[in-house]
């Protein structure tokens, strides 16, 4: 029989999973570039025609601009929460997992902390929080450290 306390201790462990290979800086940059291409495509195919058809000028922040920003945020948060991967990460073959749970399942709070507050902090001071991935042994940026996540190679 297994000891429930031992199982709980394993699930709450902060140690990196031994069977995973961490994704480094440049591969994560490639996934981000693919995500950016997708979001620019959506902007050009959906939001820019909406602006033209509704006669919205670029002089001020419009409702369409807010919807576009919300779409980008929801894209990052919801896909990461549901699957651990955005489209860019899926194409490249990497995944975000939780460092707090043995199965790597992300919580909604972790994803929001990582994708919103964590990435904002990582972008401050010349984006050094992102570059931290290159120096950290577990390849974690500040946003990963804050949310207790890892980005791993996902070989399925």
Secondary structure by P-SEA (a helix, b strand, c coil): cccaaaaaaaaacccccccbbbbccaaaaaaaaaaaaaaaaaaaacaaaaaaaaccccccccaaaaaaaaaaaaaaaaaaaaccccaaaaaabbbbbbcccccccccaaaaaaaacaaaaaaaccccccccccccccccccaaaaaabbbbbbbcc
